[in-house]
Amino acid sequence: MSKHRVVKYNKRPNNFGGPLKYKPILVSDSKGNYLKQHAHIIEEKGYSIDFACKGGLRFLDQYFWLKNNLKRKVNIYKHVVLYIWLGTCDLTVKNRVIYTDSNNRKVRRNYIDLRHSSDSAAVTYVEDQIRKYLAFVSHFPTVKIVFLKIPYYSIQLYNKYLGNENYASFKENDFRLTDRIALINDFIQEVNKANSVNSPNFKRDLQNDRKAHGDISSRSTLDFSLYKDGIHPNSDLAYCWMKKIITQIFVDCK
């Protein structure tokens, strides 16, 4: 979807409305904080989202947060829908290389790369984490859980943003990352379907209008121009995604 289409979608009237029986809690990493800036979309309807978001967190980090906090949240809200929006930091890892330049100065370069050596290892790890969440939440009869699909992102562009001179060398790993996200999102869709819930399709907002026809599964159809840095959405895209999640909230939380 082009910037024009995203902006056009954002300007459409918000037709969702209550009443809501369940309290939505968004459990995420830094992506959630970008969306939190547009929480007024739901607040204007008289409702709110409980945001549990922090940069750099993985599935396991937020699993322990839920173990420590979900019972208390249920005591407060009674009925809860968890929106789990994680995976970015489970698929890639931040690294740092230190070297001495031609002027004998120490130079530090940060970069991200694939966390797992193989597709199967990455996909299996995330699927196991999702199953762990399902098992834990099954002990809370008034809690529903929705796994939001992992947005596609670019190792190459984020490393360029970090100032890594060798960012172009990560192009092949971008292809591998895209394949892994696609497989995990297929699994997320299956899990959600089994629980009679759904996730917005964030990929549609990243598809290049000129290349989205035909085979839309290829990396070449992805357009990250609405990202700040290859990973995080700019304000227009964050508004779009917040609006889409809120639209889903008014389906799941009634």
Residue pairs with C-beta under 8 A, 6 or more apart in sequence:
1 9
1 204
1 205
1 206
1 207
1 209
2 209
2 223
3 225
3 226
3 236
5 209
6 205
6 226
6 236
6 237
6 240
7 236
9 240
9 243
10 236
10 239
10 240
10 243
14 41
14 44
14 45
14 243
14 246
16 45
16 246
16 247
16 249
16 250
17 45
17 250
18 45
18 46
18 47
18 250
18 254
19 254
20 47
20 249
20 250
20 253
20 254
21 79
21 253
21 254
22 77
22 79
22 80
22 81
22 144
22 252
22 253
22 254
23 50
23 73
23 77
23 78
23 79
23 80
23 81
23 253
24 49
24 50
24 80
24 81
24 83
24 249
24 252
24 253
25 49
25 50
25 51
25 52
25 73
25 80
25 81
25 82
25 83
26 32
26 35
26 36
26 49
26 50
26 51
26 52
26 53
26 83
26 85
26 245
27 52
27 53
27 62
27 65
27 66
27 82
27 83
27 84
27 85
27 86
28 35
28 51
28 52
28 53
28 57
28 62
28 83
28 84
28 85
28 86
29 53
29 54
29 55
29 56
29 57
29 58
29 85
29 86
29 88
29 89
30 53
30 54
30 55
30 56
30 232
31 53
31 85
31 88
31 151
31 232
31 233
32 51
32 52
32 53
32 85
33 51
33 53
33 54
33 55
34 232
34 233
34 238
35 233
35 238
35 241
35 242
35 245
36 49
36 51
36 53
37 235
37 238
38 238
38 239
38 242
38 243
39 48
39 49
39 51
39 242
41 239
41 242
41 243
41 246
42 48
42 49
42 246
42 249
49 246
49 249
50 73
50 77
52 62
52 65
52 69
56 89
57 86
57 89
58 86
58 89
58 90
59 86
59 87
59 90
59 126
59 129
59 130
59 132
59 133
60 129
62 84
62 86
63 129
63 132
63 133
63 136
66 82
66 133
66 136
66 137
67 136
70 80
70 82
70 136
70 137
70 140
70 143
71 140
73 80
74 80
74 140
74 142
74 143
78 142
79 142
79 143
80 140
80 142
80 143
80 144
81 143
81 144
81 145
81 146
81 249
81 252
81 253
82 137
82 143
82 144
82 145
82 146
83 146
83 148
83 245
83 249
84 130
84 133
84 145
84 146
84 147
84 148
85 148
86 150
87 126
87 150
87 181
87 184
88 150
88 151
88 153
88 231
90 115
90 122
90 125
90 126
90 129
91 114
91 115
91 116
91 122
91 126
91 150
91 177
91 180
91 181
91 184
92 112
92 113
92 114
92 115
92 155
92 177
93 112
93 113
93 114
93 115
94 110
94 111
94 112
95 110
95 111
95 112
95 113
96 108
96 109
96 110
96 111
97 108
97 109
97 111
98 106
98 107
98 108
98 109
99 106
99 107
99 109
100 106
100 107
101 107
109 162
109 163
109 164
109 165
110 162
110 164
111 159
111 162
111 164
111 166
111 167
111 170
112 155
112 158
112 159
112 162
113 155
113 170
113 173
114 122
114 155
114 173
114 176
114 177
115 122
116 122
116 125
116 180
119 176
119 179
119 180
119 183
122 180
122 184
123 180
123 183
123 184
123 187
126 184
126 187
127 184
127 187
130 147
130 187
130 188
130 191
133 145
133 147
134 145
134 191
137 143
137 145
144 195
144 197
144 252
145 195
145 197
146 192
146 195
146 197
146 198
146 199
146 248
146 252
147 188
147 191
147 192
147 199
148 188
148 199
148 200
148 202
148 245
149 185
149 188
149 189
149 199
149 200
149 201
149 202
149 203
150 181
150 184
150 185
150 188
151 202
151 203
151 206
151 233
151 241
152 178
152 181
152 202
152 203
152 206
152 222
153 177
153 224
153 227
153 230
153 231
154 174
154 177
154 222
154 224
154 227
154 230
154 231
155 170
155 173
155 174
155 177
155 230
156 167
156 168
156 170
156 171
156 173
156 174
156 230
157 167
157 224
157 227
157 229
157 230
157 231
158 229
158 230
158 231
159 166
159 167
159 170
159 230
160 167
160 230
161 228
161 229
161 230
174 219
175 219
178 219
178 222
182 217
185 203
188 199
189 199
192 198
192 199
197 252
198 248
198 251
199 248
200 241
200 244
200 245
200 247
200 248
202 241
202 244
203 222
205 226
205 237
205 240
205 241
206 222
206 223
206 224
206 226
207 216
207 221
207 222
207 223
208 220
208 221
208 222
208 223
211 220
211 221
212 221
215 221
224 230
226 233
226 234
226 236
226 237
227 233
227 234
227 237
228 234
233 240
233 241
